[in-house]
Amino acid sequence: MKDAAPETVYLRDYTAFGWQAQDVHLTFRLAPHATRVVARIHFAPNPDAPAQDFFLHGEELKLIRAAIDGTEVTPELTDKGLTCPVPSGPFLWECEVEIDPASNTALEGLYMSNGMYCTQCEAEGFRKITYYPDRPDVMSVFTVRIEGDEPVKLSNGNPGKSGDGFAEWHDPWPKPAYLFALVAGDLVNHPGSFTTASGKKVELNIWVRPGDEGKCAFGMEALKTSMKWDEEVYGREYDLDIFNIVAVDDFNMGAMENKGLNVFNSSCVLASPETSTDANFERIEAIIAHEYFHNWTGNRITCRDWFQLCLKEGLTVYRDSQFTSDMRSSPVKRISDVIDLRGRQFPEDQGPLSHPVRPESFQEINNFYTATVYEKGAEVIGMLRRLVGPEAYSKALDLYFDRHDGDAATIEDWLKVFEDATGRDLTQFKRWYSQAGTPRVTVSEDWQDGTFTLTFSQMTPPTPGQDDKQPQVLPMAVGLLSPNGDEVVPTQVLEITEAEQSFTFEGLGARPVPSINREFSTPIVLERDSSAEEKAFLLAHDTDPFNRWEANRALARDCALDMILTGAGPNVAWLDGLEAVLRDDTLDPAYRALMLAGPGASELAQVLHERGHTPDPEAIYDMGETLTQFMAERWVDLLPKLLAETRVTDAYRPDAEQSGKRALGAAALSLTTRLDGGAAAQAQYDAADNMTLQLTALMQLVKSGNGEAALQAFYDQWQHDRLVIDKWFGLQIMGLPPGQAVERAQALTQHPDFTMTNPNRFRATLGAVGGYHAAFHRKDGAGYALLADKLIALDDINPQTTARMCSLFQTWKRYDADRQALIRAQMERIMAKDKLSRDTSEMVGRMLS
């Protein structure tokens, strides 16, 4: 049976903690199964808090002793923490606990990864280290002493004394416990330095396991670039003498922004041309920037409670998106972000896991590290900047940093800064934080005597717990094109605030073609009747790169749906227009590669569902195979040109120029393999001098049915590199036909290199099954059963990863009755597990309800 139903926490019930933690002194005496943690904390009454019992969070702790002002006390203990009578004035709290890092497979609190001690305290992991008010609004200065035999001992802040068997650290900046970090082990560093704008020299280190030193150079340069960018664009300097990054193999997330000591999943910091793809390099650059940017938007200013998570995450995702746009191609980055938003966040908004950007309640906060909080939260920041303009945005951010430095802030604090800086009333805009769901906007138009009128109607469908929705503020970027393709009205932002609202454009010589929601200025579903001819016109002439891509995407989607529903052949007129784009070598190769990538199977399933059809995963897969084969045969003369054009002869660089060429070359190789059975792919595999080309070729060999020898050769070559083998696990599943993929995944879970305890390996294997639409949704339910089997087993080991991967079931109500019954049976089987974690129980329970 399950554990007792978890308690629901509500935003409306927020109460400040009754005491302030004035300083925190921690001593760690490290031992794998019996680490001792001694805490000395000076508390003082909080004058802004109501009267309450003195309660400290604590889970899975063995209390050795506790004392107040030097006198031992006996607190009342529960599995959630302790309660103890305390003096009415300031006092010194002391306690000693014992914990077992080596047995901590949940990877929360203090745990061990391949013999190295490390921590993960966000959101509520610190309570597994010692008794403490483990909440983000309790901020204090930390001093830490680490005792043990490990040669490297790291914590937050600046280094203090060190000697034989000990090291001390002091962080002068008040922080909540979730930003605490400790790492100790046999590590080597890749050193660097950065001089801030004010002339302070900062020591930089990337700490890794011996043998990984050669994979740090790119990460170090990305860190320096991030620090410089944040100074130049946001005026934010780094504020400590040292900045450390540590690579950890076993980590639930991508990385963690602990003050001065960022802990990274190894896959998000280690890189070399031989072992990492272009996508890996770009992701590492973005994640390093993201975690560094948190130093101000998350650390110096944190969130008052976990309901405000989007305050730090949405803003920081927006900042790292700006950074990548500046470092690489802004249009390509924007398109990639929207693909991700539609693929991950829109289904969340439209399903049983829908929640506002700022949730009103939760049972397990780990379940709200979602695409809605992160990616939609970033879109809200982007809309706000678009509404007030770049200059006003910068002015408001400066005020935000000045006013709230050292605070645990709220969304209300954030919006008040913009109101004060700009004079705008943002009451209605705030609905983006409180209303769940994706607005649907219908557009109609009228043309009379040189006046063109656009009428926008908006509505947001009901979501769980929110039936009635109010109109949102929609900053809609619009431009108008003349019949010959000239831009007669350049981009302007229309501010839509009503359920229905019209805008007129006068003095036009001919009826224009509108380009609506340029740059995807507002995260909506746009519904507008437009002909294939108009979409083709926008594909050929739109001056906004995003909407040009969007027109192509719409034509591709229409073609796919027509083929699925009517059995029609591919749309030749659309392919002619796309070919013109592919032949235009003045365009960014990465942009052309995105043009060639059509809508995914899950996106097509969602569109079919929205239009009243029951999606058939097999029919969607068959359509994709037919269309891709047709494209390959139609462009038989174009493909060699693209392969030649995108061949890079210079030394490998993971920059935008070379990466774009390799991306377009990969798309061309995929089509070529349809014609030559993998001959070109084999030649590329044999000659590859970097992982991007090798892995691209290997995928095509697997898809061609001629990849088994190459798979074995790849494994033999890279079996010593755990991150490359993660790629090997996932690739062969995604490259096989859906009728073979689940069985391959099942076999791979029996491979000696597969482990349930490493989140990267688990996600690479089971996540590949869940992400392969036709395989996961096989009629026989084998994909559902395999995922449920492994999630049930994983829940005892790592509830956080289990709960997040349960979201692969969230779109279950799209499908036919037989598939729904199969999925429901698996989710009910998960719910019936003995001692199911509260993480997983909440997620599956929400999907079933």
Buried (B, 14 or more C-beta within 10 A) or exposed (E): EBEEEBEEBEBEEBEBBBBBBBEBBBBBBBBEEEBBBBBBBBBEBBEEBEEEEBBBBBBBBEBEEBBBEEEEBEBEBEEEBBBBEBEEEBBBBBBBBBBBBBEBBBBBBBBBBEEBBBBBBBBBBBBBBBBBBBBBBBBBBBBBBBBBEBEBBBBBBBBEEEEEEBBBBBBEBBBBBBBBBBBBBEBBBBEBEBEBEEEEEBBBBBBBBEEBBEBBBBBBEBBBBBBBBBBEBBEBBBBBEBBBBBBBBBBBBBBBBBBBBBBBBBBBBBBBBBBBBBBBBBBBBBBBBBBBBBBBBBBBBBBBBBBBBBBBBBBBBBBBBBBBBEBBBBBBBBBBBBBEBBBBBBBBBBBBBBBBBBBBBBBBBBBBBBBBBBBBBBBBBBBBBBBBEEEBBBBBBBBBBEBBEEBBBBBEBBBBBBBBBBEBEBEEBBBBBBBBBBBBBBBEBEEEEEEBBBBBBBBBBEBBEBEEBEBBBBBBBBBBBBEEEEBBBEBEBBEBEEEEBBBEBEEBEEBBBBBBBBBBBBBBBBEBEBEBEBBBBBBBBBBBBBBBBBBBBBBBBBBBBBBBEEEEEBBEEBBEBBBEBBBEEEBBBBBBBBBBBBBBBBBBBBBBBBEEBEBBBBBBBBBBEBBBBBBBEBBEEBBEBBBEBBEBEEEBBBEBBBBBBBBBBBBBBBBBBBBBBBEBBBEBBEEBEBBBBBBBBBBBBBBBEBBEEBBEBBBEEBEEBBBBBBBBBBBBBBBBEBEEBBBBBBEBBEBEBBBBBBBBBBBBBBBBBBBBBBBBBBEEBBBBBBBBBBBBEBBBBBBBBBBBBBBBBBBBEBBBEEBEEBBBEBBEBBBEBEEBBBBBBBBBBBBBE
